[in-house]
Amino acid sequence: MLDSFSAIDLARFQFAFTISAHIIFPAFTIGLASFLAVLNGLWLWRRDEAYRRLFDYWKTIFAVVFGMGVVSGIVMSYQFGTNWSVFSDRTGPVLGPLMGYEVLSAFFLEAGFLGIMLFGRERVGDRLHMAATVIVALGTLMSAFWILSVNSWMQTPQGYSINDVGQFVPEDWWLIIFNPSFPYRLVHMVLAAYLTTAFVVGGVGAWHLLRNRDNRGAAIMFSMAMWMALIVTPIQILAGDLHGLNTLAHQPAKIAAMEGHFESFPEGRAPLVLFGLPDDAAGETRYKLEIPLLGSLILTHSLDTPIQGLDAFPTDERPPSALIFWTFRIMVAVGFAMLGIGLWSAWARWKGRLHEARWLHRAAVLMAPSGFLAVLCGWITTEVGRQPYTVYGLLRTADSAAPLEAAAVSASLTAFIVVYFLVFGSGTYYVLRLMSKEPQNAVDIDEIGPTRAAGITPVAARPTATHVGATGS
C-alpha cells in the first residue's frame, strides 16, 4: 500500500503520525503540572489530607505521561535530520537556537526538579517540595512558549534575512520570537492544554462518583474540573476568535479553505458555511448548508469588509480544503460541547446536586478524551492549512525534504507505526489502569488534627456523605 506514495508524501505522513502521537502528551502534562501545583498549594494551605492524596494519585500519572512525551519528542527531532534535512539546513540558524533555548530553559527545569516533586517531600520538606512542583509547572509552560514560538515563526516569519546559500539568518530575535501569530497561538494552546486536563480529571472524577458517590477525592476532582470548564471554555472561545482574526490577516488562504469559500466576497456579506463537501478539483463546496451574512460577522466583525476566497490564489498555493474544513468544525463543535458541560455543571452546582447528577457524570466520562480530539483537530487545521509551505510563503514543503528513496521512508514509517502502537499503546493502557483505581478517601482535617499533634496516626476513618457536599472546591 505504501509503495504507491512518493518519498515526500511518506515523509509527510511520518511526521504527521509522530506529531499526532506526541502532541497529546504535552497537551496533558502542561495542564496536569499546574493542577498538581494547585493541589499541593491547597494541601499546604488547608492541611486537608484529601488534597495530598489527590496529589499523590495524579503525580504517578503525570510521571508516566511525561516520560512518554519526552520519548516521542526525541523521536520527532531526529526526523529533521533524516527526512527533512534541507528544511533543517535552511531554517537552522533561526529555529535551532529557539529549540536549544527550550531544552536549556524549560526541559532542564522540568527534568531537574521532577525527581524532587515525585519523591522528595519527606526529604526536602513541604516548602521546597512546593517550590519544585511550581518549577516543574513553569517548565512545562516555558516549553510551550519556545515550541509555539518556533511553530509560529514558520507560520508568520519575520526578523530574518536570506544569505547567499538560501539560509534564513536572524536579524532581530525579538521579532523572530514574538512574531505576529505567536501570542495568539500560545494563549490558544495553553488554554487547550488546561481544558484537556480538566476534562480528563473531570471524567476520572465522574467515573468514580458513578461507582461510589461518597468518595470525597473523586468529588473534589470533579468539582475543580467543572470550575475550570465553566471559566476557561468561554475564554478559549474568545481566544479562538482573536486567533482567527490574526490568521485572516496573515494567512487568508488558510481561512478560505477552513470556511469552504472557493469564491471571493469583494463586498463582504459572506455566509457561514455550516456543512458541505469541499471539492478542490471542481473549485466549489457541494451541498452547502449556510447562514447568510454570518461568515462576515464572525471573520471580520463587519458586513462590508472584503473576504478573499481560494479563487484569489494560484491553484498551487492553495491548502487542501476538504480536510481542514472538517477538522476545524470538529474542533469548534468540541469547544461548544465543553461549554455545554460547564454550564450544565454550574446549574447542577447551583441546585446543590453537582455530585449526585448521574447524567452529568455520564456526560463528563464521555467528554474525558474530548480535549485530545480538539487539540489534534486544531493542529491538523494549523499545519495542513499552511501547505504547500513549511515556512509560509517562502519555503515549499516539496523543497524541504531530504533526497531519500520512497522505500527507505516507507520502511521507517512502518517501523514507527508498529513500535508506537506497542510502546505508547502499552503506556496508555497503564495510565488508564492507574486512573481506574479509586482515589483513597481522606478524613476531615478537623478529625485528625489533635491526634497528629500528639504524634498519633489514625488507622482508619469512615468518610461520610457530608464530605461530598462540603469539598469547598
FIROZA-755612 format. One record per residue (C-alpha): x negated, y, z. Coordinates in steps of 0.02 Angstrom, whole numbers, padded with zeros to 5 digits, always signed. Layout:
BEGIN
XYZ
...
This chain:
BEGIN
+00000+00000+00000
-00137+00123+00048
-00229+00085-00115
-00104+00193-00211
-00159+00352-00122
-00308+00464-00160
-00450+00493-00037
-00386+00668+00003
-00211+00602+00039
-00279+00465+00152
-00391+00590+00243
-00239+00699+00275
-00136+00551+00336
-00277+00501+00453
-00292+00674+00528
-00104+00690+00542
-00095+00522+00631
-00235+00560+00754
-00175+00737+00793
+00002+00673+00822
-00064+00540+00941
-00173+00669+01029
-00057+00817+01048
+00069+00725+01157
-00062+00703+01294
-00117+00885+01320
+00064+00939+01296
+00100+00837+01453
-00058+00868+01555
-00053+01058+01536
+00115+01065+01622
+00081+00922+01741
-00079+01002+01808
+00019+01159+01852
+00157+01053+01929
+00028+00966+02039
-00039+01134+02094
+00137+01189+02142
+00169+01027+02238
+00004+01044+02330
+00041+01225+02371
+00212+01180+02439
+00133+01044+02546
+00009+01169+02621
+00146+01298+02649
+00284+01189+02719
+00185+01038+02782
+00328+00933+02715
+00268+00756+02681
+00385+00742+02532
+00279+00861+02429
+00117+00774+02473
+00188+00605+02424
+00253+00676+02260
+00080+00748+02228
+00003+00576+02255
+00137+00499+02144
+00104+00614+01996
-00084+00632+02013
-00109+00449+01964
-00002+00475+01809
-00100+00634+01770
-00266+00542+01782
-00212+00408+01658
-00137+00531+01533
-00287+00647+01550
-00404+00503+01508
-00304+00457+01353
-00305+00639+01298
-00494+00651+01314
-00523+00492+01213
-00402+00540+01075
-00477+00715+01066
-00654+00649+01045
-00598+00538+00901
-00521+00689+00814
-00681+00790+00823
-00779+00656+00729
-00664+00673+00580
-00729+00848+00548
-00898+00771+00508
-00834+00620+00412
-00677+00659+00313
-00689+00849+00317
-00874+00889+00306
-00850+01029+00179
-00725+01114+00294
-00847+01096+00439
-00988+01173+00337
-00884+01319+00275
-00799+01364+00440
-00931+01302+00563
-01008+01474+00601
-00837+01535+00660
-00748+01382+00730
-00900+01292+00802
-00934+01421+00940
-00748+01431+00984
-00738+01243+01008
-00901+01249+01105
-00826+01379+01222
-00680+01261+01251
-00799+01124+01308
-00909+01238+01414
-00774+01339+01500
-00619+01228+01502
-00667+01046+01492
-00811+01065+01616
-00689+01141+01741
-00565+01000+01717
-00694+00861+01722
-00796+00940+01863
-00651+00962+01983
-00539+00819+01930
-00625+00696+02048
-00602+00814+02195
-00418+00835+02152
-00390+00648+02137
-00497+00581+02281
-00565+00724+02384
-00428+00783+02501
-00492+00687+02653
-00673+00730+02611
-00668+00916+02574
-00514+00973+02670
-00347+01041+02614
-00405+01215+02561
-00547+01161+02448
-00439+01021+02380
-00307+01151+02337
-00439+01257+02252
-00494+01107+02148
-00314+01073+02097
-00289+01253+02041
-00453+01249+01945
-00400+01092+01852
-00236+01178+01807
-00329+01333+01749
-00447+01223+01649
-00302+01147+01552
-00236+01321+01513
-00409+01381+01458
-00424+01229+01346
-00259+01277+01264
-00324+01456+01246
-00476+01406+01144
-00394+01270+01040
-00249+01384+00996
-00372+01521+00951
-00458+01401+00830
-00295+01347+00750
-00226+01523+00743
-00381+01588+00654
-00355+01454+00522
-00176+01519+00503
-00215+01706+00508
-00402+01730+00479
-00487+01896+00516
-00651+01964+00584
-00761+01868+00461
-00863+01890+00303
-00915+01759+00175
-01100+01735+00141
-01187+01685-00020
-01159+01498+00006
-00973+01517+00041
-00977+01504+00231
-00863+01606+00343
-00978+01711+00451
-00918+01800+00609
-00917+01990+00605
-00806+02032+00755
-00774+01898+00887
-00632+01997+00967
-00540+01999+00801
-00577+01815+00773
-00517+01758+00944
-00367+01874+00956
-00310+01854+00777
-00133+01911+00731
-00041+01747+00765
-00141+01692+00919
-00038+01773+01060
+00124+01704+00989
+00055+01528+00964
-00025+01523+01136
+00134+01575+01227
+00242+01460+01122
+00129+01309+01151
+00104+01335+01338
+00291+01356+01366
+00319+01199+01260
+00198+01105+01372
+00287+01164+01529
+00455+01111+01459
+00385+00943+01403
+00325+00910+01580
+00486+00975+01657
+00595+00855+01558
+00481+00707+01593
+00482+00747+01779
+00670+00779+01773
+00701+00618+01679
+00600+00517+01804
+00688+00600+01949
+00859+00570+01869
+00815+00387+01837
+00776+00358+02019
+00928+00456+02078
+01037+00343+01972
+00961+00195+02063
+00956+00273+02237
+01040+00441+02263
+00967+00453+02439
+00787+00461+02377
+00729+00633+02430
+00572+00632+02323
+00675+00599+02167
+00795+00737+02217
+00652+00862+02236
+00579+00814+02067
+00747+00832+01981
+00787+00997+02063
+00618+01076+02020
+00628+01013+01840
+00803+01083+01815
+00747+01253+01880
+00608+01250+01750
+00730+01201+01612
+00851+01339+01660
+00721+01477+01673
+00591+01433+01541
+00701+01373+01397
+00779+01546+01362
+00604+01623+01370
+00543+01492+01246
+00686+01531+01127
+00639+01716+01134
+00454+01674+01109
+00501+01566+00960
+00598+01711+00883
+00449+01828+00903
+00335+01694+00832
+00450+01682+00681
+00438+01869+00651
+00249+01857+00657
+00248+01710+00536
+00361+01804+00415
+00237+01948+00414
+00082+01840+00385
+00143+01678+00305
+00304+01718+00211
+00291+01560+00103
+00299+01453+00260
+00457+01543+00318
+00537+01524+00147
+00504+01337+00150
+00567+01319+00329
+00728+01410+00285
+00755+01318+00121
+00752+01481+00023
+00689+01450-00153
+00761+01614-00215
+00711+01787-00150
+00830+01913-00075
+00762+02085-00128
+00908+02174-00044
+00912+02065+00111
+01079+01991+00164
+01007+01814+00162
+01115+01672+00226
+01060+01549+00359
+01048+01376+00283
+01102+01257+00420
+01082+01095+00323
+01037+01043+00148
+00917+00941+00042
+00770+01046-00020
+00710+00988-00190
+00537+01057-00229
+00536+00986-00405
+00702+01067-00450
+00665+01225-00352
+00827+01227-00254
+00909+01167-00094
+01050+01050-00138
+01213+01027-00041
+01184+01181+00065
+01288+01220+00218
+01255+01402+00256
+01316+01551+00356
+01317+01715+00259
+01203+01858+00319
+01143+01766+00475
+00975+01721+00397
+00928+01904+00378
+00983+01945+00555
+00876+01805+00627
+00723+01827+00516
+00712+02018+00509
+00841+02077+00637
+00920+02180+00499
+01033+02153+00349
+00942+02250+00213
+00758+02201+00235
+00695+02107+00080
+00654+01923+00107
+00540+01825-00009
+00588+01653-00068
+00474+01518-00136
+00502+01588-00311
+00390+01734-00260
+00239+01619-00250
+00149+01513-00381
+00201+01332-00376
+00026+01277-00324
+00032+01392-00171
+00198+01333-00101
+00205+01219+00052
+00314+01063+00037
+00485+01121+00090
+00581+00960+00121
+00477+00902+00269
+00460+01064+00366
+00641+01111+00330
+00695+00964+00437
+00557+00964+00569
+00595+01147+00604
+00779+01108+00628
+00744+00961+00741
+00632+01072+00848
+00766+01206+00861
+00902+01078+00899
+00797+01003+01039
+00768+01177+01110
+00953+01214+01121
+00986+01041+01194
+00860+01085+01330
+00953+01247+01360
+01115+01149+01375
+01040+01035+01507
+00975+01186+01602
+01146+01269+01602
+01232+01106+01649
+01114+01086+01796
+01149+01266+01851
+01335+01231+01852
+01309+01069+01950
+01195+01158+02073
+01324+01296+02098
+01455+01162+02132
+01338+01079+02256
+01332+00919+02153
+01160+00927+02071
+01105+00763+02150
+01271+00673+02129
+01310+00721+01947
+01287+00550+01868
+01319+00603+01688
+01194+00746+01707
+01068+00620+01770
+01100+00505+01622
+01081+00651+01502
+00918+00701+01587
+00850+00524+01565
+00893+00529+01379
+00808+00701+01365
+00648+00645+01452
+00549+00623+01289
+00629+00774+01204
+00480+00888+01237
+00363+00770+01144
+00482+00767+00995
+00492+00957+00992
+00302+00976+01004
+00271+00852+00863
+00401+00935+00752
+00329+01106+00791
+00153+01052+00745
+00211+00970+00584
+00302+01131+00538
+00148+01235+00577
+00018+01127+00491
+00116+01067+00338
+00183+01243+00316
+00004+01307+00298
-00026+01197+00147
-00107+01197+00022
-00239+01282+00130
-00346+01236+00279
-00394+01419+00303
-00238+01509+00247
-00258+01596+00079
-00446+01565+00074
-00496+01381+00079
-00389+01247-00001
-00366+01077+00078
-00422+00994-00084
-00586+01090-00072
-00614+01048+00112
-00630+00860+00107
-00790+00758+00106
-00838+00667-00055
-00779+00495+00002
-00704+00349-00089
-00522+00309-00055
-00568+00133+00001
-00679+00199+00140
-00546+00316+00207
-00415+00180+00191
-00519+00061+00297
-00547+00188+00435
-00364+00239+00433
-00309+00058+00452
-00432+00034+00596
-00368+00191+00682
-00187+00135+00670
-00224-00037+00742
-00337+00024+00882
-00224+00170+00929
-00070+00062+00945
-00164-00064+01051
-00257+00058+01165
-00135+00201+01181
+00015+00085+01173
-00054-00007+01324
-00091+00157+01412
+00084+00222+01379
+00160+00060+01443
+00057+00076+01602
+00113+00257+01627
+00295+00204+01607
+00267+00067+01735
+00199+00197+01856
+00349+00308+01826
+00468+00164+01855
+00405+00142+02032
+00515+00233+02156
+00430+00380+02241
+00415+00347+02427
+00539+00435+02537
+00472+00554+02667
+00545+00603+02834
+00575+00784+02878
+00425+00875+02950
+00530+00927+03099
+00544+00743+03145
+00359+00700+03131
+00280+00862+03189
+00273+00827+03377
+00208+00650+03357
+00074+00704+03232
+00020+00843+03350
-00004+00710+03483
-00109+00606+03364
+00027+00475+03335
+00080+00424+03160
+00260+00364+03146
+00278+00190+03075
+00438+00221+02979
+00586+00336+02969
+00752+00315+02884
+00799+00452+02760
+00974+00519+02773
+01092+00581+02640
+01073+00758+02708
+00893+00758+02645
+00954+00757+02466
+01058+00911+02483
+00927+01009+02579
+00772+00999+02473
+00756+01185+02459
+00687+01164+02283
